[in-house]
Amino acid sequence: MAELINGKELAEKMQEKLAVKVQELKAKQIHPGLVVLLVGENPASQIYVRNKGRVAEKLGIYSKIERYDQSISEEKLLREIEKYNKDPQFHGILVQLPLPAHIDEDKVLLAIDPKKDVDGFHPMNLGRLFAGTPDKIPCTPYGIMKMFEAYDINLEGKRAVVIGRSNIVGKPMAHLLLMANATVTIAHSKTQNLPELAREADILVVAIGRGHFVTKEFIKPGAVVIDVGMNRNEEGKLIGDVKFDEVAPLTSYITPVPKGVGPMTITMLMFQTVLSAEKEQVEE
């Protein structure tokens, strides 16, 4: 039977260490700061932002949430980002996605100072990752790598399949697995014979955004399964991309939803904010 990868527990352990690190930095007159820019009233974004604020506060990170009306112009939002790029009080800037349709997401991400891009989505930071010399890393894949590390899951020489090709999870995940010497295939909604391909995977990372998409037909016995999905079923219950009850008995390790990948994503955001503050101290 599978061993559960408890992301919540791991996140709490990491946060304890981070809180100590924040106190050490404060003793040197450095107060790590994170600003989150939230445009509009997207309910999921509201929850994410509130959770980020709570964790930052718990760790002693100075956290500010800037809320803007849905109708804010792209130009005004870019000016706001520039203001925080120049503000030494903040070591991390995060623009909560998705943005309203009239705002160019790429332009906004490009406007953030790469040194303060604690989400790891700036093209320069993605480029560094793809070149094999990462600095800031997208938080969800980074959190998943920490899970592998914590549970002593060896990736070297293993066959890994990532289902999903977004810049937020799929592509950076594939590159991190490559850097750990896994042999990686990226699959997606247009991939032919997806269950057969997935069945070859020793490591299966699922980030396709469809509730209970992955069933037992996708699983090689003994595989490690990481479920990045956050979906709601008809009853409004939170479910993953993986049909957990059906898949879990076939795996060696599996992440649950909730209490799996989610808590690690926020923790890595805080981790990179603190790291950013620490680097600034070294540069000074």
N, C-alpha and C positions, 0 to 999 in steps of 0.2 A: 504493500500500500504506500501511496505517495507520502513524502514528507512535505508539510506545508511550509512555504517560505513566508514567514510572518513579517511583512513590510512595516506594519505598525510598530511592532516591537523593536525592529532594527532602527527605524526612524527615531524612536524615543532614545535609544542608546546613543545614536549619533548626535541627537540634539543636546543630550546631557554634556557631551564633550564640547560641543559648540558653545554652549552657555559659559563654560569655563574659559574658553578661548576669548569670548567677547569681554569677559571681566578682565582678562589679562591685557587686552588691547585698551580697554577703558583706563586701566591703571597707567598706561603710557599716553593718556590723553587722546586716544583714537576711539571714536564712537561709531561703529559700523552703521551706515544708514541706507535704507531702501525706500525708494518711492515707486508707487504703483499708479499708473495712469489708466483710469477706467472711463470708457466712452459709452454712454447710453445705459439702458436698463436690462441688458441680457441677464435673465435669472441665474443661469449657470455661472456666468462670469461674476455676478454679485457674490455667490457662495464661495467661489475660488478665492476672490479677493479678500473676503472676510476671513477665511481660513488662513491665508498668508499673513494677514495683519495680526491674527491671534498668535501664530507661531513666532513671528518676529518679536512681538511683545514679550512672550514667554522666555525667549533667548536673550532679551536685553538689547535687541537691535532697534535702533531708532527707525520707526516705520511711519510713512505718510501715505495716505490714499487720496489722490486727486481725482475727483469725479467731474466729468464734463457732460454737457448735454449732447444727445444724439446728433444734434444739428451743427456741432462745432465744425468749422471749416478745416480742411487739411492744413492750410497755411498756419492757422492758429495753433493746431496740435503740434506742428513741426517747431513753432516758436517756443512752445512749452517744453518740448524735449530739449531744445538748445539751452534753455534756462537751467534745466537740471544737469545737463552735461557740464555746465560751468560751475555748478554749486558744489563746493568741496564737502558739504555736509552729507552728500549722498554718494555712496560707493556702488550702488546698484540702481538701475532704472529698468522698470518692466512696464511695457505697454500690454495690457490684457487684450488678447485676441478672442474672438473675431472683432473686427472693426466694422462700422457702418459701410455700406456699399460705395458711398461717395469718397471714401478715403482709401488711398493706395497703400495697402499693407507693406509692400516692398519698400516704398519710399520712407515709410515710418520706421521700419526696422533699420534701414540704412542710415537714418538720422541719429540713431543712438550711438554714443561713443562706445566703440568696441570694448574698451576697458571696463565700462559700466554695464555692459550687456550680460547681466547675470542669468538671463534665459538661454543664452548661447545661440540666438537665431540670426545675429548679424552675419551677412555674407562673408565678412573677413574671418569671423570665428568658425563658421562652417567650413570655409576654405582651409583654415589651419587644421581642422579635424580631418578633412579629406586628404590633406598632405601628410598626415601622420604626426603632426606636431601640435596637438590641441592645447588651447588655453581655456576659454569658456566653452562649456559643452552643454547641449540641450539637456535639460534637467531629468526628463523621464528616462532616456537611455542611460544617462550617467548613474541614476539611481538603480537601474537594473544591473549595471556592472558591479555596483557596490553589493547588491544581493548575491550575485555569483561569488564574489570574494568572501562575503560573510559565511556562506554555506559551503565553502571549499569546493565549488563546482568547477572542475577543470575544463577549460574551453579549447585547449590546444589540440589541433588535429581533428576536432569534432565537426560534424556536419551541422550547420545552423541554417534554419530557414526563418526569414522574417516576412510575415504577411502584413503588408502595408508599406507604402513608399513615400510618406509625407516627409517634409524637411524637419518636422517636429520630433517624430519618432523613428519611422522606418529607415530612412537613409542614414542618419547618424548612428542608429543602432547597428546597422550592417557594418559601418566603418569601425566602430568600437570592437565588434566581434572579430573583424579582420585583424585589428591590431593585437588581439589576444590569440592570434594564430588559429582561429576557426576557419573553416571553409564555408563561405556564405552565399546563399541564394536569396534574392529579394523577389517575393511573389506578391500578387495584388489581385484585384477583382477581375482582371482580364486574363489572368494566368490559366492556361489549359491544364486539365487533370490536376487541379490543386490538391485534392485529398491524397493522391498518389505521391505527389512531390513532398507534401508535408510529412508523409509517412517515412520518408528517408531521414528525417531530422532527428539528431540527438538532442538538439536545442531548438525549441520552437517558440518564437516570439510573435504574438498575435496583436496587431494594432490596426484592425480593419474597420472598427466602428459599427459592427453589426452584432446585435445581441445573439448569443448562443450559436454563432456561425460555425464554430469549430466543434465537431462531434467526434466520437471515437474512431470514425473512419480516417481521421487525419493523423492519428497518433501511432508512432512506433513504440512498442512496449519498452518501458524504462526511460522514455524521453523526459527532458526537463521542459516544462511548459510555463511560459510567462504570459499572463493575460493583461494587456494594457487597456482593454475595453471598459468604458463606463457608459452603460445604456440603461434605459428604463423599460421594463416590460409593461404589459397591459395594466397590471395592478399598481404600477408606479414604483415597483421594487428595483433597486439597483442591481444590474447583472453585468457580467463580463461578455467578451466576445467568444469565450469558451464555455461550452455546456459542462460546467464543473462536475456535477454528480456523475455524469456518464464518462468523462475523460479521466478524472482523478485516479480511479483504480488502476489505470494503465501506466501511470507516470511514476518517475522516481522522485521528482520534485514538482510542485505546482504552486502558483500564487493564487490566493483567493481574491474575490471582488465582493465587497470592499476589503480594506485592511491589507492590501497587497502592494501594488505599485504606487498607488495614489499618495500615501504618506511620504514615500521616498522622494517623489517629485518635488514636493514643497521643501523637504529637508535639504535637497541638493541646491535649491534656489538660495536658501539661507547660507549654506556651506560656501557657495560661490560669492555671495555678498561679503561674508567675513574674510574670505581669501582675497577679495578685491581690496578691502580695507588694509589687510596685512601687507599686500604688495605695495600699496601706496606708501606705507611706512618705510619699506625697504628702499623705494625709489627716492624718498626724501633724504 
